[in-house]
Every structure is written in C-alpha cells, then in structure tokens.
Amino acid sequence: MATGGFFDDDNVPPWDTWVGQFREDPEMPQQSQDYIISWVPPVFVEAVARGIQANPEYCIQWLEDSTTLMAQRLKDLR
C-alpha cells in the first residue's frame, strides 16, 4: 500500500484527521458531491503524495489542487 496504511481500502483517511465532511450542493443532493477534507500530519506527507499518484480512482487530491467550493473558501482565507 503506497500510503503505509494512511488511507483505508475505501481511500478514506483516519477519522481523527478529518477537518470536516462536506456536500458541495446541499440543495440538490442528487447532484451533490460529498467529500472529506483531512489534515495530513507532516510525517505522512510523502506517503500520502505517493498514494495520490497511485490512486486509480483519482478520488484523492491535495487541497491546493481542489476546485470544490470549500477548498476555494479555505484558499481565500490565506
């Protein structure tokens, strides 16, 4: 496993690293996209980077590469 177990078999990070679980458009749940924003402890950054590259579903990405509404809001806080 590329991440040394950081992500589980469903590509979910450990629950205690979650910043939050979000829904892109709560008014239209049939068209929404649910996602988790997670903090990656520094010791896991390289392993997570390998996991992102190895992920065949392309469902994991760095916040800086995300185009979700919450990612934009967080980027605007910088």
C-alpha positions as a Markdown table, in Angstrom:
| # | Residue | x | y | z |
|---|---|---|---|---|
| 1 | Met | 0.0 | 0.0 | 0.0 |
| 2 | Ala | 1.5 | 3.3 | -1.2 |
| 3 | Thr | 0.5 | 5.3 | 1.9 |
| 4 | Gly | 1.6 | 2.9 | 4.5 |
| 5 | Gly | -2.0 | 2.5 | 5.7 |
| 6 | Phe | -2.9 | 6.2 | 6.0 |
| 7 | Phe | -5.9 | 5.6 | 3.7 |
| 8 | Asp | -8.1 | 2.6 | 4.2 |
| 9 | Asp | -9.3 | 0.3 | 1.5 |
| 10 | Asp | -12.0 | 2.8 | 0.5 |
| 11 | Asn | -9.5 | 5.7 | 0.2 |
| 12 | Val | -10.7 | 7.3 | 3.5 |
| 13 | Pro | -8.2 | 8.9 | 5.8 |
| 14 | Pro | -8.2 | 8.2 | 9.5 |
| 15 | Trp | -11.3 | 9.8 | 11.1 |
| 16 | Asp | -9.2 | 11.7 | 13.7 |
| 17 | Thr | -7.5 | 13.7 | 10.8 |
| 18 | Trp | -10.8 | 14.9 | 9.4 |
| 19 | Val | -11.3 | 18.7 | 9.2 |
| 20 | Gly | -14.9 | 18.0 | 8.0 |
| 21 | Gln | -17.2 | 16.2 | 5.7 |
| 22 | Phe | -18.9 | 18.4 | 3.1 |
| 23 | Arg | -21.5 | 18.3 | 0.5 |
| 24 | Glu | -21.0 | 20.6 | -2.5 |
| 25 | Asp | -24.6 | 21.5 | -3.1 |
| 26 | Pro | -26.9 | 20.6 | -0.2 |
| 27 | Glu | -30.0 | 22.0 | -2.1 |
| 28 | Met | -29.6 | 19.4 | -4.8 |
| 29 | Pro | -28.5 | 16.1 | -3.1 |
| 30 | Gln | -29.0 | 14.0 | -6.3 |
| 31 | Gln | -26.3 | 16.2 | -8.0 |
| 32 | Ser | -24.1 | 16.8 | -5.0 |
| 33 | Gln | -20.6 | 15.7 | -4.4 |
| 34 | Asp | -19.7 | 14.6 | -0.8 |
| 35 | Tyr | -16.1 | 14.8 | 0.2 |
| 36 | Ile | -13.8 | 14.9 | 3.3 |
| 37 | Ile | -11.1 | 17.5 | 4.0 |
| 38 | Ser | -8.4 | 15.9 | 6.1 |
| 39 | Trp | -5.2 | 17.2 | 7.8 |
| 40 | Val | -2.1 | 15.2 | 6.9 |
| 41 | Pro | 0.5 | 15.1 | 9.7 |
| 42 | Pro | 3.9 | 16.0 | 8.3 |
| 43 | Val | 5.3 | 12.5 | 8.9 |
| 44 | Phe | 2.7 | 11.2 | 6.3 |
| 45 | Val | 3.0 | 13.9 | 3.6 |
| 46 | Glu | 5.4 | 11.9 | 1.4 |
| 47 | Ala | 3.4 | 8.7 | 1.8 |
| 48 | Val | 0.1 | 10.5 | 1.0 |
| 49 | Ala | 1.7 | 12.1 | -2.1 |
| 50 | Arg | 2.6 | 8.6 | -3.3 |
| 51 | Gly | -0.9 | 7.4 | -2.6 |
| 52 | Ile | -2.4 | 10.3 | -4.5 |
| 53 | Gln | -0.3 | 9.4 | -7.5 |
| 54 | Ala | -1.1 | 5.7 | -7.2 |
| 55 | Asn | -4.8 | 6.1 | -6.7 |
| 56 | Pro | -6.6 | 4.6 | -9.8 |
| 57 | Glu | -10.0 | 6.3 | -8.9 |
| 58 | Tyr | -8.5 | 9.8 | -8.8 |
| 59 | Cys | -10.6 | 10.5 | -5.8 |
| 60 | Ile | -7.8 | 11.8 | -3.5 |
| 61 | Gln | -6.2 | 15.2 | -4.1 |
| 62 | Trp | -4.4 | 17.9 | -2.3 |
| 63 | Leu | -6.5 | 20.9 | -1.2 |
| 64 | Glu | -4.4 | 23.2 | -3.4 |
| 65 | Asp | -5.5 | 21.2 | -6.4 |
| 66 | Ser | -9.2 | 21.0 | -5.5 |
| 67 | Thr | -11.9 | 23.1 | -7.2 |
| 68 | Thr | -14.6 | 22.5 | -4.6 |
| 69 | Leu | -16.4 | 25.4 | -3.1 |
| 70 | Met | -15.0 | 24.7 | 0.4 |
| 71 | Ala | -11.5 | 24.5 | -1.0 |
| 72 | Gln | -12.0 | 27.9 | -2.6 |
| 73 | Arg | -13.3 | 29.3 | 0.7 |
| 74 | Leu | -10.3 | 28.0 | 2.6 |
| 75 | Lys | -7.8 | 29.3 | 0.0 |
| 76 | Asp | -9.4 | 32.7 | 0.2 |
| 77 | Leu | -8.6 | 32.8 | 3.9 |
| 78 | Arg | -4.9 | 32.8 | 3.2 |
